[in-house]
Amino acid sequence: SVYYMTYDDAKLGVWRVQTDTKEAPTHTVKGCTVCHSVSANGQHLVTGGEAGNNGGVYQLLPDGGLPKISDPPSGLGGDSRGLSFAFLTPDGKYVLRSTNDFWGGPNLRAFRIDNVGQKLTEAEVVGMGTTVSAYVPTISPDGRFIAHHDKNQRLWLYDVEKKKDSMIDESQVDQFENLRWSPDSRWLAYVVASSNLYSRIWIHGVSDGSKIAVTLSKDGNPEI
């Protein structure tokens, strides 16, 4: 399934499209939600928003059901929109978000998702620690790498096993967007603006450090 968000007044919220059928999209989470995330195994959906206002953690059931597990935790700091720009571990068991603001920062909080107890339990953050300033991080499907950018418009790849952060790209124009991993964790796709302010999609090869542009700078503003 593919999940997308719209701000159209009549369609406000998160929608679900089943890619293996021709059925019309389903309005899964209605109302004002922002910056949703889906776990790589397709088991959990996280939406930004105030507690009691559609923001929180949902379980994705095979039959299309979407029971809400929990409202967003309190005391996240920065922007008040709960789990906006949160990210999930590939197995869908944990959700993480910065305590500085929803874009990111060096201090992350982690929560274990309890489907049965319908609650979030505070957990220890393992990996980047408290010194890496990670903006909108995303974990590779194999759990080995965490891609993120920082306030200085640099794109980084953090190796969880080696505990090493390596810069793989830098922009003089704007921040990096739409960081997406290939299913085999070998490739990272992302969007960044060119000097003419039009965005391009790039693909980074994890094993050899290669970087390939897959759209032209005159193609408008693509998304992944």
GIWOSUL-V282146 format. One record per pair of residues at least 6 apart in sequence whose ideal C-beta (glycine too) atoms are under 8 Angstrom apart, sorted by sequence separation. I is the first residue (numbers start at 1). J is the second residue. D is the distance in whole Angstrom. If there is no record, write none. Layout:
BEGIN
i=<I:I>
j=<J:J>
d=<D:D>
END
This chain:
BEGIN
i=<6:38:39:49:59:60:61:76:88:89:98:99:100:114:128:139:140:149:150:158:159:181:182:193:194:204:205:6:29:38:47:48:49:59:76:88:89:98:100:113:114:139:140:148:149:158:159:169:181:182:192:193:204:205:215:5:17:18:37:38:47:58:59:87:88:98:99:112:138:147:148:157:158:180:181:191:192:203:5:6:16:17:36:37:47:58:86:87:98:99:111:112:128:137:138:147:156:157:179:180:191:202:203:4:5:15:16:36:46:58:59:72:73:86:87:98:99:111:112:137:138:147:148:156:179:180:191:192:202:3:4:15:36:46:47:57:58:71:72:86:97:98:111:112:137:146:147:156:157:178:179:190:191:202:203:3:15:16:35:36:45:46:56:57:83:85:96:97:110:111:134:136:145:146:155:156:178:189:190:201:202:3:4:14:15:34:35:44:45:56:57:84:85:96:109:110:135:136:145:154:155:177:178:189:200:201:2:3:13:14:33:34:44:56:83:96:110:134:135:145:146:155:176:177:189:190:200:201:1:2:13:14:33:34:44:45:56:57:95:96:110:135:144:145:154:155:176:177:188:189:200:1:11:13:29:33:43:44:55:56:86:94:95:109:110:132:134:135:144:154:155:176:187:188:200:1:2:13:28:32:43:55:85:94:108:133:143:144:153:154:175:187:200:1:12:13:29:31:42:84:85:94:95:128:133:153:174:187:188:12:13:14:52:85:93:94:127:153:173:174:186:187:198:200:12:13:51:78:93:108:153:168:173:186:198:32:33:45:51:76:78:81:92:137:153:155:169:171:173:185:186:196:198:199:201:14:31:32:33:38:50:76:77:78:79:108:134:153:171:173:177:195:196:198:199:200:31:49:51:76:77:78:79:107:153:169:172:194:198:199:201:30:48:75:77:78:79:106:132:134:173:3:29:44:95:106:189:55:56:57:76:106:108:132:149:55:56:78:106:149:5:55:105:106:5:29:55:94:96:104:105:50:104:105:128:149:5:14:50:51:104:127:148:157:191:49:50:103:104:147:191:3:14:48:49:76:103:104:127:132:169:191:48:129:147:190:3:47:48:49:155:169:189:47:48:73:98:168:29:46:48:128:155:26:28:48:57:73:46:135:141:145:1:13:96:138:140:144:147:168:3:46:138:139:141:142:169:70:136:138:141:142:145:147:168:44:69:104:141:180:69:140:178:18:35:37:69:104:177:178:34:73:157:16:37:40:44:70:140:35:37:39:41:43:46:69:70:73:87:90:157:34:35:37:38:39:40:41:42:68:69:70:87:89:90:35:37:39:40:41:44:67:69:85:87:88:90:39:40:87:90:91:39:90:48:89:57:59:37:1:145:57:140:35:44:40:40:40>
j=<12:44:45:55:65:66:67:82:94:95:104:105:106:120:134:145:146:155:156:164:165:187:188:199:200:210:211:13:36:45:54:55:56:66:83:95:96:105:107:120:121:146:147:155:156:165:166:176:188:189:199:200:211:212:222:13:25:26:45:46:55:66:67:95:96:106:107:120:146:155:156:165:166:188:189:199:200:211:14:15:25:26:45:46:56:67:95:96:107:108:120:121:137:146:147:156:165:166:188:189:200:211:212:14:15:25:26:46:56:68:69:82:83:96:97:108:109:121:122:147:148:157:158:166:189:190:201:202:212:14:15:26:47:57:58:68:69:82:83:97:108:109:122:123:148:157:158:167:168:189:190:201:202:213:214:15:27:28:47:48:57:58:68:69:95:97:108:109:122:123:146:148:157:158:167:168:190:201:202:213:214:16:17:27:28:47:48:57:58:69:70:97:98:109:122:123:148:149:158:167:168:190:191:202:213:214:16:17:27:28:47:48:58:70:97:110:124:148:149:159:160:169:190:191:203:204:214:215:16:17:28:29:48:49:59:60:71:72:110:111:125:150:159:160:169:170:191:192:203:204:215:17:27:29:45:49:59:60:71:72:102:110:111:125:126:148:150:151:160:170:171:192:203:204:216:18:19:30:45:49:60:72:102:111:125:150:160:161:170:171:192:204:217:19:30:31:47:49:60:102:103:112:113:146:151:171:192:205:206:31:32:33:71:104:112:113:146:172:192:193:205:206:217:219:32:33:71:98:113:128:173:188:193:206:218:53:54:66:72:97:99:102:113:158:174:176:190:192:194:206:207:217:219:220:222:36:53:54:55:60:72:98:99:100:101:130:156:175:193:195:199:217:218:220:221:222:54:72:74:99:100:101:102:130:176:192:195:217:221:222:224:54:72:99:101:102:103:130:156:158:197:28:54:69:120:131:214:81:82:83:102:132:134:158:175:82:83:105:133:176:33:83:133:134:34:58:84:123:125:133:134:80:134:135:158:179:36:45:81:82:135:158:179:188:222:81:82:135:136:179:223:36:47:81:82:109:136:137:160:165:202:224:82:163:181:224:38:82:83:84:190:204:224:83:84:109:134:204:66:83:85:165:192:64:66:86:95:111:86:175:181:185:42:54:137:179:181:185:188:209:45:88:180:181:183:184:211:113:179:181:184:185:188:190:211:88:113:148:185:224:114:185:223:64:81:83:115:150:223:224:81:120:204:64:85:88:92:118:188:84:86:88:90:92:95:118:119:122:136:139:206:84:85:87:88:89:90:91:92:118:119:120:137:139:140:86:88:90:91:92:95:118:120:136:138:139:141:91:92:139:142:143:92:143:102:143:113:115:95:60:206:120:206:102:113:139:141:181>
d=<7:7:8:3:8:6:7:7:7:8:5:7:7:7:6:7:7:5:7:7:8:7:8:5:6:7:8:7:8:5:6:6:7:7:8:5:8:4:6:6:6:5:7:8:7:5:7:7:6:7:7:8:5:8:5:7:5:8:7:8:5:5:5:7:8:8:5:7:7:7:6:7:8:7:8:5:7:7:5:7:6:8:6:5:7:7:5:6:7:7:4:5:8:5:5:7:5:5:7:5:7:6:5:7:7:5:5:6:7:5:6:3:8:6:7:6:6:6:8:7:7:6:7:7:8:7:6:7:7:6:6:7:5:5:7:7:6:8:5:4:7:8:6:5:4:8:8:5:5:7:5:7:8:5:6:7:6:5:8:7:8:8:6:4:7:7:5:6:7:6:7:7:6:4:7:7:6:6:6:7:7:6:7:8:6:7:4:6:4:7:5:8:8:7:7:4:6:7:6:5:5:7:4:7:5:5:7:8:6:5:4:4:7:5:6:5:7:4:5:6:7:4:5:5:5:7:8:5:5:5:7:4:6:6:6:6:5:8:7:8:5:6:7:7:7:7:7:7:7:8:5:6:7:5:7:5:7:6:7:5:8:5:5:7:8:8:7:7:6:5:8:5:5:5:7:5:6:4:8:6:6:5:4:7:5:5:7:6:7:8:8:7:5:7:7:5:6:8:6:4:6:6:6:6:7:4:7:6:7:6:8:6:6:7:6:7:6:7:7:4:7:7:5:7:6:6:4:7:6:7:8:8:4:6:6:7:5:7:6:6:7:6:7:8:7:5:8:5:7:7:6:6:7:8:5:5:7:7:6:8:8:8:4:5:5:8:8:6:7:6:8:8:8:6:5:7:5:7:8:6:6:3:4:6:7:7:8:4:6:6:6:7:8:8:7:6:8:6:8:7:7:7:5:8:7:6:8:7:7:7:8:6:7:6:6:4:7:7:5:4:7:6:6:7:7:7:8:6:7:7:8:7:5:8:6:8:6:7:7:7:3:7:8:7:7:6:6:5:6:5:7:6:6:4:6:7:6:7:5:6:7:6:5:8:7:8:5:8:6:8:7:7:5:7:3:7:7:5:7:5:7:8:8:7:5:7:6:6:5:7:6:7:7:7:8:5:5:6:5:7:6:6:7:8:6:8:7:8:7:7:7:4:8:8:7:6:6:7:5:5:7:4:6:8:7:8:6:8:8:4:6:6:8:7:8:7:5:6:8:4:6:4:7:4:6:5:5:8:8:6:7:5:5:6:7:7:4:6:8:8:7:5:5:6:7:8:6:7:8:5:7:8:7:5:6:8:5:7:7:7:7:8:3:6:7:7:6:5:8:8:7:7:8:7:6:8:5:8>
END
